[in-house]
Amino acid sequence: MELRGSRVVLRPVAEGDVAVLERIVREPEVAVWWPPPETYTGMLAVVLDGAVIGAIQFHEENDPEYRHAGIDIFLTARQHGRGLGTDAVRTLARYLVTERGHHRLTIDPAAANTAAIRCYGKVGFRPVGVMRAYELDHRTGLWRDGLLMDLLAAELV
């Protein structure tokens, strides 16, 4: 599977990508929000001009009564603020809606991650509410709040 956005390409993570992704998740600006994944299986590399700049993943709830998909992403700090995260999230969201048939998507950044929240809002995600003590901060061992955001298929920008 390869998905093409306006500027980025999303493709399965290859064995040769793992070292690059490991370096990215250890960057201070990324590590504050992302613990190093146990595996990159099932993730898609975010590629810009042939270089891996991050990864994006999705999970699906396939129970017919609750069917939806969720998205997670990280990018190297060198590429923050350039609209590439927005392009990657929008590209994956379109795939999940048009190809996988999801009517609703979710994303759950840390409530303090204002840059991520702004990025997801540009795609059409809306805040649903704060999930208190939602995720364990792997660096401090303390629980932090998360912001649940969702997007209905018709709201995809």
FENQUI-V497981 format. One record per residue. RES is the residue in one letter. SS is DSSP state (H for helix, E for strand, L for the rest). PHI is phi in whole degrees, 0 to 359 (999 if undefined). PSI is psi in whole degrees, -180 to 180 (* if undefined). Layout:
# FENQUI-V497981
RES & SS & PHI & PSI
RES & SS & PHI & PSI
This chain:
# FENQUI-V497981
M & L & 999 & 132
E & E & 223 & 126
L & E & 245 & 132
R & E & 252 & 124
G & L & 264 & -167
S & L & 295 & -39
R & L & 232 & -24
V & L & 249 & 160
V & E & 240 & 138
L & E & 249 & 126
R & E & 213 & 158
P & E & 305 & 143
V & L & 295 & 128
A & L & 263 & 162
E & H & 306 & -39
G & H & 290 & -12
D & H & 276 & -21
V & H & 300 & -43
A & H & 298 & -41
V & H & 295 & -46
L & H & 295 & -37
E & H & 298 & -40
R & H & 295 & -41
I & H & 296 & -46
V & H & 291 & -11
R & L & 265 & -7
E & L & 297 & 135
P & H & 307 & -39
E & H & 289 & -22
V & H & 265 & -44
A & H & 299 & -27
V & L & 299 & -27
W & L & 249 & -23
W & L & 234 & 122
P & L & 283 & 154
P & L & 300 & 126
P & L & 296 & 149
E & L & 291 & -32
T & L & 210 & 155
Y & L & 255 & 8
T & L & 299 & 132
G & L & 87 & -9
M & L & 274 & 158
L & E & 250 & 133
A & E & 286 & 140
V & E & 263 & 119
V & E & 241 & 132
L & E & 235 & 121
D & L & 50 & 41
G & L & 84 & -6
A & E & 252 & 138
V & E & 286 & 124
I & E & 243 & 1
G & E & 166 & -166
A & E & 214 & 155
I & E & 222 & 148
Q & E & 217 & 163
F & E & 220 & 157
H & E & 228 & 150
E & E & 239 & 137
E & E & 260 & 114
N & L & 257 & 3
D & L & 299 & 122
P & L & 304 & -28
E & L & 281 & -17
Y & L & 227 & 16
R & L & 306 & 124
H & E & 192 & 176
A & E & 226 & 153
G & E & 238 & 155
I & E & 232 & 145
D & E & 223 & 148
I & E & 209 & 150
F & E & 217 & 146
L & E & 229 & 152
T & L & 302 & 143
A & H & 301 & -29
R & H & 298 & -21
Q & H & 253 & 2
H & L & 296 & 148
G & L & 78 & 13
R & L & 249 & 5
G & L & 83 & 5
L & H & 285 & -36
G & H & 296 & -42
T & H & 299 & -45
D & H & 299 & -45
A & H & 295 & -47
V & H & 296 & -44
R & H & 299 & -42
T & H & 298 & -47
L & H & 292 & -39
A & H & 299 & -43
R & H & 299 & -43
Y & H & 300 & -46
L & H & 295 & -34
V & H & 281 & -51
T & H & 278 & -38
E & L & 264 & -35
R & L & 261 & -8
G & L & 75 & 24
H & L & 278 & 138
H & L & 264 & -13
R & E & 215 & 138
L & E & 235 & 151
T & E & 232 & 159
I & E & 209 & 146
D & L & 222 & 68
P & L & 292 & 160
A & E & 302 & 141
A & L & 300 & -26
A & L & 272 & -4
N & L & 273 & 75
T & H & 296 & -34
A & H & 295 & -44
A & H & 295 & -43
I & H & 299 & -42
R & H & 297 & -45
C & H & 302 & -50
Y & H & 293 & -33
G & H & 297 & -34
K & H & 294 & -24
V & H & 275 & -20
G & L & 119 & -2
F & L & 293 & 142
R & E & 239 & 145
P & E & 296 & 137
V & E & 257 & -44
G & E & 171 & 166
V & E & 272 & 131
M & E & 261 & 107
R & E & 290 & 141
A & E & 46 & 51
Y & E & 278 & -42
E & E & 228 & 147
L & E & 277 & 123
D & L & 286 & 111
H & L & 296 & -19
R & L & 274 & -39
T & L & 257 & -19
G & L & 78 & 8
L & L & 258 & 152
W & E & 278 & 141
R & E & 232 & 158
D & E & 285 & 151
G & E & 239 & 155
L & E & 251 & 118
L & E & 277 & 125
M & E & 235 & 146
D & E & 222 & 167
L & E & 215 & 130
L & E & 268 & 150
A & H & 310 & -42
A & H & 290 & -14
E & H & 265 & -3
L & L & 297 & 123
V & L & 265 & *
